[in-house]
């Protein structure tokens, strides 16, 4: 029930006639994956498959810095030291029957969100038409239920309270302009939260505010994020445009946490209050922060080191303090992080090789390999349970799954 990234331009694009990983690069999956990461992040992508034609808005300047390419600039003296080399690296294989499939379907999915009862999806290019829709299915499996249809191009989706929120982009002239919209989980009248053609990605909802990442401008020097009252009809607030492109945005535990870098500066993780006040720098590191997750008073992330090709799972208290390395994976890149009550979960989403899902103690230590899959697109933490969205192929059909550990 889920696909991923831009189908015509990302790793889901096999057979589409486009491949970022053509020629000799395909012989080395790591180079292919690194190239895609840098390219995708430079485009500000963190989302599911997208076959839309681009809206006519000011394009991101070609010289915007790619966040995952470590440049030749000197490392500032106040830069956080590299993760400890002696972090645990062990991997234990979990039992094969430990994974339960919550959903297995051909339904095309643009983006996905969950609550404790349902899986919600946004869909574009519906078979037999060119309109988008928001749909849901019980978390235990069952019939697909349309929540709202005849939409433009619904993109990223989030659930909060009794509503579903999504980024909506026009697919025809008479459609509303790009903005954030909401509808009751059971369907009904669509509410307009905000209209903002600068919306790039990163939709997140917390308390009484909806947040999104803004398009990069001025050759990568101006970025930031914006927000508007969840009730709708209010003013759009821009925050921290001078911090440069924002590549990860999360709202939880009464804070908004984001990662950005300006120009040639290192990656920086910041935390602010929900109203944009009390900005604090939590962690500064060389280019390579590829995921953020906020839970239990901590910020968790994956930190890639490209010179040695390894990824460290790390955390730091939301109130500030010393960063801790929990686990290191050599030879591959981790690109998702989530938590349950006692574990940190992380995954790879390989282009050529199998993707993998791992979990490890929150205090750090060896990781258990929970599952492998053709692609692992996203980890979702819902009511203390971590689910993952992946794809597999059967009878030449691409199937989308939501799975969890048994």
C-alpha positions as CSV (number, residue, x, y, z in Angstrom):
1,X,0.0,0.0,0.0
2,X,2.8,2.2,-0.5
3,X,5.3,3.2,-3.1
4,X,8.0,5.8,-2.6
5,X,10.0,8.8,-3.7
6,X,9.3,10.2,-7.2
7,X,8.5,7.2,-9.4
8,X,9.8,9.0,-12.5
9,X,12.9,10.3,-10.9
10,X,14.1,8.3,-7.9
11,X,14.9,4.7,-7.0
12,X,11.4,3.6,-7.8
13,X,12.0,4.5,-11.4
14,X,13.2,1.2,-12.8
15,X,11.6,0.6,-16.2
16,X,10.5,4.2,-16.5
17,X,13.2,5.1,-19.0
18,X,15.1,7.2,-16.5
19,X,17.8,6.1,-14.2
20,X,20.2,8.1,-12.1
21,X,22.3,5.0,-11.8
22,X,23.1,4.2,-15.4
23,X,26.4,3.1,-17.0
24,X,29.3,2.0,-14.9
25,X,27.8,3.4,-11.7
26,X,25.3,0.6,-11.6
27,X,28.1,-1.8,-11.0
28,X,28.6,-0.4,-7.6
29,X,25.4,0.0,-5.6
30,X,27.0,2.2,-3.0
31,X,28.0,4.8,-5.5
32,X,24.6,4.6,-7.1
33,X,23.0,5.1,-3.7
34,X,25.3,7.9,-2.7
35,X,24.6,9.7,-6.0
36,X,20.9,9.3,-5.5
37,X,21.0,10.6,-1.9
38,X,22.9,13.7,-2.9
39,X,20.7,14.3,-5.9
40,X,17.4,13.7,-4.0
41,X,18.4,15.8,-1.0
42,X,19.5,18.7,-3.2
43,X,15.9,18.6,-4.5
44,X,14.6,18.7,-1.0
45,X,13.0,15.3,-1.2
46,X,11.8,13.1,1.6
47,X,8.7,11.7,0.2
48,X,6.8,9.0,-1.6
49,X,6.4,8.4,-5.4
50,X,5.5,11.4,-7.4
51,X,4.5,11.4,-11.1
52,X,3.2,15.0,-11.1
53,X,4.4,17.5,-13.6
54,X,6.1,20.3,-11.8
55,X,4.1,23.3,-10.8
56,X,5.1,26.6,-12.5
57,X,6.9,28.2,-9.6
58,X,10.4,29.6,-9.2
59,X,12.8,26.7,-9.5
60,X,15.5,25.8,-7.0
61,X,18.7,27.3,-8.2
62,X,21.1,24.7,-9.7
63,X,23.8,25.9,-7.5
64,X,22.0,25.1,-4.2
65,X,24.5,23.0,-2.2
66,X,23.9,19.3,-2.0
67,X,23.6,18.3,1.6
68,X,25.1,14.9,1.4
69,X,28.3,15.8,-0.5
70,X,31.1,16.6,1.9
71,X,33.0,19.5,0.4
72,X,36.6,20.6,0.7
73,X,35.9,23.5,3.1
74,X,38.0,23.5,6.4
75,X,36.2,22.0,9.4
76,X,35.3,24.7,11.9
77,X,37.0,24.4,15.3
78,X,33.7,24.2,17.1
79,X,32.5,21.3,15.0
80,X,31.3,18.2,16.9
81,X,33.9,15.5,16.8
82,X,33.3,12.4,14.6
83,X,31.2,9.6,16.1
84,X,33.3,7.3,18.3
85,X,34.9,4.5,16.2
86,X,34.4,2.0,18.9
87,X,30.6,2.1,18.8
88,X,28.9,-1.3,18.7
89,X,28.7,-2.8,15.3
90,X,27.4,-6.3,15.9
91,X,24.3,-7.5,14.0
92,X,22.1,-10.4,15.2
93,X,19.5,-11.9,12.8
94,X,16.0,-12.1,14.3
95,X,13.6,-15.0,13.8
96,X,12.1,-15.2,10.3
97,X,8.6,-15.4,11.7
98,X,8.9,-12.2,13.7
99,X,7.4,-10.0,11.0
100,X,3.7,-9.6,10.4
101,X,2.3,-8.1,7.3
102,X,-0.4,-5.5,8.2
103,X,-1.2,-4.7,4.6
104,X,-0.2,-6.1,1.2
105,X,-1.7,-4.4,-1.8
106,X,-1.1,-3.1,-5.4
107,X,-2.8,0.2,-4.5
108,X,-0.7,3.0,-5.7
109,X,0.5,5.3,-2.9
110,X,2.1,8.7,-3.0
111,X,2.6,9.2,0.7
112,X,1.5,7.4,3.9
113,X,0.5,8.1,7.5
114,X,-1.0,6.1,10.3
115,X,-3.0,6.2,13.5
116,X,-3.9,3.3,15.8
117,X,-6.8,2.2,13.6
118,X,-6.1,3.1,10.0
119,X,-3.4,3.5,7.3
120,X,-4.0,6.7,5.3
121,X,-2.6,7.2,1.8
122,X,-2.5,9.9,-0.8
123,X,-2.8,8.8,-4.4
124,X,-2.3,10.5,-7.7
125,X,-3.0,9.3,-11.3
126,X,-5.8,7.1,-10.1
127,X,-6.5,4.3,-12.7
128,X,-9.1,5.5,-15.1
129,X,-8.6,9.2,-14.3
130,X,-6.1,11.9,-13.5
131,X,-7.4,13.1,-10.2
132,X,-5.9,12.5,-6.7
133,X,-7.5,11.2,-3.6
134,X,-7.0,10.5,0.1
135,X,-8.0,7.0,1.2
136,X,-7.6,4.7,4.2
137,X,-7.7,1.1,5.1
138,X,-7.9,-0.6,8.5
139,X,-4.6,-1.3,10.0
140,X,-5.5,-5.0,10.2
141,X,-6.3,-5.0,6.5
142,X,-9.6,-4.7,4.6
143,X,-11.4,-2.7,2.0
144,X,-10.0,0.6,0.8
145,X,-12.2,3.5,1.8
146,X,-12.1,6.8,0.0
147,X,-11.9,9.7,2.4
148,X,-12.0,12.5,-0.2
149,X,-11.4,12.5,-4.0
150,X,-11.3,14.8,-7.0
151,X,-8.2,16.4,-5.6
152,X,-5.3,17.9,-7.6
153,X,-2.0,16.2,-6.8
154,X,-2.1,15.3,-3.0
155,X,1.5,14.8,-1.8
156,X,2.8,14.3,1.7
157,X,0.2,13.4,4.3
158,X,0.0,13.5,8.1
159,X,-2.7,12.6,10.7
160,X,-3.3,14.5,13.9
161,X,-6.3,14.5,16.2
162,X,-9.5,13.8,14.2
163,X,-8.1,15.0,10.8
164,X,-5.9,14.2,7.9
165,X,-3.6,16.9,6.5
166,X,-1.8,16.9,3.2
167,X,0.1,19.1,0.8
168,X,-2.0,19.6,-2.3
169,X,-0.7,20.7,-5.7
170,X,-2.8,21.6,-8.7
171,X,-3.1,19.3,-11.7
172,X,-5.2,21.7,-13.8
173,X,-5.8,25.4,-14.1
174,X,-9.0,25.5,-12.1
175,X,-7.5,23.7,-9.1
176,X,-6.6,25.6,-5.9
177,X,-3.0,26.7,-5.7
178,X,-0.4,24.7,-3.8
179,X,-1.3,24.7,-0.1
180,X,-2.0,22.6,3.0
181,X,-5.5,21.2,3.3
182,X,-7.3,19.0,5.8
183,X,-10.4,16.8,6.1
184,X,-12.0,14.8,8.9
185,X,-10.6,11.2,9.1
186,X,-14.0,9.8,8.1
187,X,-14.4,12.3,5.2
188,X,-16.4,15.5,4.7
189,X,-15.7,19.0,3.7
190,X,-12.1,19.9,2.9
191,X,-10.6,22.8,4.9
192,X,-7.9,25.1,3.6
193,X,-5.2,25.6,6.2
194,X,-2.9,27.8,4.1
195,X,-2.0,28.6,0.4
196,X,1.8,28.8,-0.1
197,X,3.4,28.1,-3.5
198,X,6.8,27.9,-1.8
199,X,5.9,24.6,-0.1
200,X,8.6,22.1,-0.7
201,X,8.1,19.1,1.6
202,X,8.3,18.2,5.3
203,X,4.7,18.4,6.4
204,X,4.4,17.9,10.1
205,X,1.6,18.7,12.6
206,X,1.9,19.4,16.3
207,X,-0.4,21.0,18.9
208,X,-2.2,23.9,17.2
209,X,0.2,24.5,14.2
210,X,1.0,22.9,10.9
211,X,4.6,23.2,9.6
212,X,6.3,22.7,6.2
213,X,9.7,23.2,4.6
214,X,10.1,26.2,2.2
215,X,11.6,26.1,-1.2
216,X,15.3,27.0,-1.4
217,X,16.0,30.4,-2.9
218,X,19.0,32.7,-3.7
219,X,21.4,30.0,-4.7
220,X,20.9,28.0,-1.5
221,X,21.4,30.8,0.9
222,X,17.7,31.2,1.9
223,X,15.5,28.3,3.1
224,X,13.8,27.8,6.4
225,X,10.3,26.6,7.2
226,X,6.9,28.0,7.7
227,X,3.8,27.3,9.7
228,X,0.1,28.3,10.1
229,X,-2.6,27.8,12.7
230,X,-4.1,24.3,12.4
231,X,-7.6,26.0,12.5
232,X,-6.9,27.6,9.2
233,X,-7.5,31.1,7.9
234,X,-4.6,32.6,9.8
235,X,-1.3,34.2,8.9
236,X,1.6,32.2,7.5
237,X,4.7,32.6,9.6
238,X,8.2,32.1,8.1
239,X,11.0,31.0,10.4
240,X,14.8,30.9,10.1
241,X,15.1,31.5,6.4
242,X,18.7,32.6,7.0
243,X,19.7,29.2,8.2
244,X,19.6,27.9,4.7
245,X,17.9,24.8,3.2
246,X,16.0,22.7,5.7
247,X,16.3,19.0,4.9
248,X,14.6,17.4,7.9
249,X,11.7,18.9,10.0
250,X,10.0,17.2,12.9
251,X,7.6,18.5,15.5
252,X,7.2,16.6,18.8
253,X,7.5,16.9,22.6
254,X,6.5,20.6,22.4
255,X,9.4,21.5,20.1
256,X,10.2,21.8,16.4
257,X,13.5,20.2,15.4
258,X,15.1,20.8,12.1
259,X,18.4,20.2,10.3
260,X,19.8,22.8,7.9
261,X,23.0,24.3,6.6
262,X,23.7,27.6,4.9
263,X,26.1,27.8,2.0
264,X,29.2,25.7,2.7
265,X,28.5,25.4,6.4
266,X,28.2,22.1,8.2
267,X,24.9,20.4,9.0
268,X,23.3,21.8,12.1
269,X,20.5,20.3,14.2
270,X,18.3,23.1,15.8
271,X,15.4,23.0,18.3
272,X,12.9,25.7,18.8
273,X,9.6,26.2,20.7
274,X,6.5,25.7,18.7
275,X,6.0,29.4,18.1
276,X,9.6,29.7,16.7
277,X,11.1,31.2,19.9
278,X,14.1,30.0,21.9
279,X,16.3,28.8,19.1
280,X,19.0,26.4,20.3
281,X,21.7,24.7,18.4
282,X,21.9,21.1,19.5
283,X,24.6,19.5,17.3
284,X,26.9,20.5,14.5
285,X,28.6,17.9,12.2
286,X,30.1,17.5,8.8
287,X,27.6,17.0,5.9
288,X,25.9,13.7,6.3
289,X,22.8,13.9,8.7
290,X,20.3,11.9,6.8
291,X,17.4,11.3,9.2
292,X,15.8,12.9,12.3
293,X,13.4,11.5,14.9
294,X,12.2,13.2,18.1
295,X,10.9,11.1,21.1
296,X,11.2,10.7,24.9
297,X,13.1,14.0,25.3
298,X,15.8,13.1,22.8
299,X,16.6,13.8,19.1
300,X,17.8,10.7,17.2
301,X,19.5,10.7,13.8
302,X,21.7,8.8,11.4
303,X,25.1,10.4,10.7
304,X,26.8,9.2,7.5
305,X,30.6,9.3,7.1
306,X,31.4,9.1,3.4
307,X,35.2,8.8,3.5
308,X,34.9,5.5,5.4
309,X,31.4,4.7,4.2
310,X,29.7,4.0,7.5
311,X,26.6,5.3,9.3
312,X,26.3,6.1,13.0
313,X,23.0,6.1,14.9
314,X,23.1,8.9,17.4
315,X,21.1,10.8,19.9
316,X,21.2,14.0,22.0
317,X,18.9,15.3,24.8
318,X,16.3,17.7,23.4
319,X,17.4,20.1,26.2
320,X,21.0,20.0,24.9
321,X,24.0,18.1,26.1
322,X,26.5,15.6,24.7
323,X,25.7,13.6,21.6
324,X,25.9,9.8,22.1
325,X,26.7,7.2,19.4
326,X,24.4,4.2,19.8
327,X,25.5,1.9,16.9
328,X,27.6,1.9,13.7
329,X,26.9,0.2,10.4
330,X,29.8,-0.2,8.0
331,X,29.6,-0.3,4.3
332,X,26.0,0.9,4.0
333,X,23.9,4.0,4.6
334,X,21.0,4.2,7.0
335,X,18.3,6.7,6.0
336,X,15.5,6.3,8.5
337,X,15.2,6.4,12.3
338,X,12.3,5.7,14.6
339,X,11.7,4.5,18.2
340,X,9.4,2.4,20.3
341,X,9.4,2.2,24.1
342,X,12.7,0.4,24.4
343,X,14.3,0.3,20.9
344,X,15.7,2.5,18.2
345,X,14.8,1.3,14.8
346,X,16.7,2.2,11.6
347,X,16.8,1.0,8.0
348,X,18.5,1.1,4.7
349,X,16.6,1.7,1.4
350,X,18.9,0.1,-1.1
351,X,18.8,0.7,-4.9
352,X,20.6,-2.4,-6.1
353,X,20.7,-4.5,-2.9
354,X,18.1,-5.5,-0.4
355,X,16.9,-2.9,2.1
356,X,17.2,-3.9,5.7
357,X,15.4,-3.0,9.0
358,X,17.3,-3.1,12.3
359,X,16.5,-2.4,15.9
360,X,18.8,-1.8,18.8
361,X,18.5,-0.9,22.5
362,X,18.0,2.8,23.2
363,X,21.1,2.8,25.4
364,X,23.1,1.5,22.4
365,X,24.6,-1.9,21.6
366,X,24.4,-4.6,19.0
367,X,21.5,-4.4,16.5
368,X,19.1,-7.1,15.4
369,X,18.3,-7.4,11.7
370,X,14.5,-7.7,11.8
371,X,13.7,-7.8,8.1
372,X,15.0,-7.5,4.5
373,X,13.0,-6.2,1.6
374,X,13.4,-4.9,-2.0
375,X,13.0,-1.4,-0.7
376,X,12.3,0.1,2.7
377,X,10.8,3.5,2.2
378,X,9.8,4.7,5.6
379,X,9.7,3.9,9.3
380,X,6.6,5.0,11.3
381,X,6.2,5.1,15.0
382,X,2.5,4.8,16.1
383,X,1.4,4.5,19.7
384,X,4.7,2.9,20.7
385,X,4.9,0.5,17.8
386,X,7.2,0.9,14.8
387,X,5.9,-0.1,11.4
388,X,7.7,0.1,8.1
389,X,6.6,0.6,4.5
390,X,8.3,-1.5,1.9
391,X,7.8,-3.0,-1.5
392,X,8.2,-6.4,-3.0
393,X,7.4,-8.0,-6.3
394,X,5.2,-11.0,-7.0
395,X,4.0,-12.3,-10.4
396,X,5.6,-9.3,-12.0
397,X,3.5,-6.9,-9.9
398,X,4.9,-4.4,-7.4
399,X,3.2,-4.8,-4.0
400,X,3.2,-2.3,-1.3
401,X,3.3,-3.4,2.3
402,X,3.0,-2.1,5.8
403,X,4.7,-4.4,8.3
404,X,5.6,-4.6,11.9
405,X,7.6,-7.0,14.2
406,X,5.4,-9.7,15.7
